[in-house]
Structures are given as C-alpha cells and as structure tokens.
C-alpha cells in the first residue's frame, strides 16, 4: 500500500528526475493558456457584384485554406457572387471591360469610388460588398485642317472628376483628332486659325454647326 508513495518520494529526491518532473509540471500549467490564447479563425463573406459588359477577377485566400486562389466571374451579364475569407485577410479585384467599354470604378460598401483597377482591399473584418462598374466609350473624331490650332476640353475615362481636362492640338499637328469619351460626356473645342486665316465652317455628323466665336460644344 505504501509502495507508490515511497517511489514518488524517492523519485523527487533524485536530482535529474526532480528537474524533469518540475519542467513537465511547468509546461502542463502553460498548456491551457496556449490553447485558449489563440482564437478560432472567423469567416467573413465578401460579395462581388459586376455589371454587364465586363469580366471580374478576384484573388484571395479562401476560408479554411492557406492557398491563395483566383476566381473569375466571366459571365458577360450582371452577376453577384460571394466568397468566404478569414477575417483580416485581403481581396484583390481586377476588372476587364469588353470592347467599346472602359473601367470606371470599384466601390467598397458604398464608400468613395476607387479609380485604380487591379486594386487590393486589405484587412476585411466584416461582411463586405465590392461593386465594380464599367462605362460605355465613344470615339469622336475631329478632322483638323492645316493652318489652325484646335483646343479641346473633355473628360476622358476612366477618371472620375467633374473638371474637364484641356487638350491642345498645336498648329504643326495635322490629321484627325480622335477622342475616347464616356457615354453622356460633354466636351467643347475651339478653332484658332493661324494669322491670315479665318474659320470657314464646322460640320458635325454631316450637318453644319452654328458658329459662335469659333467654338462648339457637344
């Protein structure tokens, strides 16, 4: 009946075994702290919405894995898809418009528009909606004769701004001026003849445009 007690006491009195038992006891005391110190990973849903006339590529690490993957939303129609990531992870979004369209913006949870494509949204810790958009582009051609200057003010894509960007074509540049503009964009141009020349007429889409101070607005 006393053998177990005798052996335990004898073991503690042995220098090497006493040191090992104390170290084991210390580690066992720390084990519960180590187990409860790390919280379980939390899954966060991210919803990706895309319009028609574009493809969207999303790069992320899916919840429950450690391998980064790329998911492509290739349907040309409207699409809404949801991915699951670990809280605090990031998602990279790249928009590829089809022909005649241009990247417009990325919006996260209805916030400030992001005009940088192939953009990374970092540290996502809550359910998030990422909306992408593209814009229809039109080609506008100004046939420029020699012996004049043309000053054009317009809003190019994909910039999101209410301020027109002036574009000046110098008299030395001959040939057509080709602009890529957003759907619904207004722009204006002014014809500045060289000395000894005067503006004769402006024709828009086959019809003469009323001339007012050598300038037109469309």
BELHUKA-V426401 format. One record per pair of residues at least 24 apart in sequence whose C-alpha atoms are under 10 Angstrom apart, sorted by the first residue. I is the first residue (numbers start at 1). GAP is how many residues later the second one is. If there is no record, write none. Layout:
[[I GAP] [I GAP]]
//
This chain:
[[41 44] [41 45] [41 46] [41 47] [42 42] [42 43] [42 44] [42 45] [42 46] [42 83] [42 84] [43 40] [43 41] [43 42] [43 43] [43 44] [43 45] [43 46] [43 82] [43 83] [43 84] [44 39] [44 40] [44 41] [44 42] [44 43] [44 44] [44 45] [44 80] [44 81] [44 82] [44 83] [44 84] [45 37] [45 38] [45 39] [45 40] [45 41] [45 42] [45 79] [45 80] [45 81] [45 82] [45 83] [45 84] [46 35] [46 36] [46 37] [46 38] [46 39] [46 45] [46 78] [46 79] [46 80] [46 81] [46 82] [46 83] [46 84] [47 33] [47 34] [47 35] [47 36] [47 37] [47 61] [47 62] [47 80] [47 81] [47 82] [47 83] [47 84] [48 25] [48 31] [48 32] [48 33] [48 34] [48 35] [48 45] [48 60] [48 80] [48 81] [48 82] [48 83] [48 84] [49 24] [49 29] [49 30] [49 31] [49 32] [49 33] [49 57] [49 58] [49 80] [49 81] [49 82] [49 83] [49 84] [50 24] [50 25] [50 26] [50 27] [50 28] [50 29] [50 30] [50 31] [50 45] [50 56] [50 80] [50 81] [50 82] [50 83] [50 84] [51 24] [51 25] [51 26] [51 27] [51 28] [51 29] [51 46] [51 80] [51 81] [51 82] [51 83] [51 84] [52 24] [52 25] [52 26] [52 27] [52 45] [52 46] [52 81] [52 82] [53 24] [53 25] [53 43] [53 44] [53 45] [53 46] [53 47] [53 48] [53 49] [53 80] [53 81] [53 82] [53 83] [54 24] [54 41] [54 42] [54 43] [54 44] [54 45] [54 47] [54 48] [54 49] [54 78] [54 79] [54 80] [54 81] [55 24] [55 39] [55 40] [55 41] [55 42] [55 43] [55 77] [55 79] [56 37] [56 38] [56 39] [56 40] [56 41] [56 62] [56 76] [56 77] [57 35] [57 36] [57 37] [57 38] [57 39] [57 61] [58 25] [58 33] [58 34] [58 35] [58 36] [58 37] [58 60] [58 61] [58 62] [59 31] [59 32] [59 33] [59 34] [59 35] [59 59] [59 61] [60 24] [60 25] [60 26] [60 29] [60 30] [60 31] [60 32] [60 33] [60 60] [61 24] [61 25] [61 28] [61 29] [61 30] [62 24] [62 27] [63 24] [63 26] [80 49] [80 50] [80 51] [81 48] [82 46] [82 47] [82 48] [84 43] [85 39] [85 40] [85 42] [86 37] [86 38] [86 39] [86 40] [87 36] [87 37] [87 38] [87 39] [87 40] [88 34] [88 35] [88 36] [88 37] [88 38] [89 32] [89 33] [89 34] [89 35] [89 36] [90 30] [90 31] [90 32] [90 33] [90 34] [90 35] [91 28] [91 29] [91 30] [91 31] [91 32] [91 33] [91 39] [92 25] [92 26] [92 27] [92 28] [92 29] [92 30] [93 24] [93 25] [93 26] [93 27] [93 28] [93 37] [93 38] [93 39] [94 24] [94 25] [94 26] [94 38] [95 24] [95 37] [95 38] [95 39] [96 38] [97 36] [97 37] [97 38] [97 39] [98 36] [98 38] [99 37] [99 38] [100 35] [100 36] [100 37] [100 38] [100 39] [100 80] [101 33] [101 34] [101 35] [101 36] [101 37] [101 56] [101 81] [101 82] [102 31] [102 32] [102 33] [102 34] [102 35] [102 55] [102 56] [102 78] [102 79] [102 80] [103 29] [103 30] [103 31] [103 32] [103 33] [103 34] [103 54] [103 55] [103 56] [104 28] [104 29] [104 30] [104 31] [104 32] [104 53] [104 54] [104 55] [104 56] [104 78] [105 26] [105 27] [105 28] [105 29] [105 30] [105 53] [105 54] [105 55] [106 24] [106 25] [106 26] [106 27] [106 28] [107 24] [107 25] [107 26] [108 24] [113 47] [114 45] [114 46] [115 42] [115 43] [115 44] [115 45] [116 42] [116 43] [117 41] [134 24] [134 48] [135 46] [135 47] [135 48] [135 49] [136 44] [136 45] [136 46] [136 47] [136 48] [137 42] [137 43] [137 44] [137 45] [137 46] [137 47] [137 48] [138 41] [138 42] [138 43] [138 44] [138 45] [138 46] [138 47] [139 39] [139 40] [139 41] [139 42] [139 43] [140 36] [140 37] [140 38] [140 39] [140 40] [140 41] [141 35] [141 36] [141 37] [141 38] [141 39] [141 63] [141 64] [142 33] [142 34] [142 35] [142 36] [142 37] [142 47] [142 60] [142 61] [142 62] [143 31] [143 32] [143 33] [143 34] [143 35] [143 59] [143 60] [144 25] [144 27] [144 29] [144 30] [144 31] [144 32] [144 33] [144 47] [145 26] [145 28] [145 29] [145 30] [145 31] [145 48] [146 25] [146 26] [146 27] [146 28] [146 29] [146 47] [146 48] [147 24] [147 25] [147 26] [147 27] [147 45] [147 46] [147 47] [147 48] [147 49] [147 50] [147 51] [148 24] [148 25] [148 26] [148 43] [148 44] [148 45] [148 46] [148 47] [148 49] [148 50] [148 51] [149 24] [149 25] [149 41] [149 42] [149 43] [149 44] [149 45] [150 27] [150 39] [150 40] [150 41] [150 42] [150 43] [150 65] [151 37] [151 38] [151 39] [151 40] [151 41] [151 64] [152 25] [152 27] [152 35] [152 36] [152 37] [152 38] [152 39] [152 63] [152 64] [152 65] [153 33] [153 34] [153 35] [153 36] [153 37] [153 64] [154 25] [154 26] [154 27] [154 28] [154 31] [154 32] [154 33] [154 34] [154 35] [154 64] [155 24] [155 25] [155 26] [155 27] [155 30] [155 31] [155 32] [156 24] [156 25] [156 26] [156 29] [156 31] [157 24] [157 25] [157 26] [157 28] [158 24] [164 24] [185 33] [186 31] [186 32] [187 29] [187 30] [187 31] [188 27] [188 28] [188 29] [188 30] [189 25] [189 26] [189 27] [189 28] [189 29] [190 24] [190 25] [190 26] [190 27] [191 24] [191 25]]
//
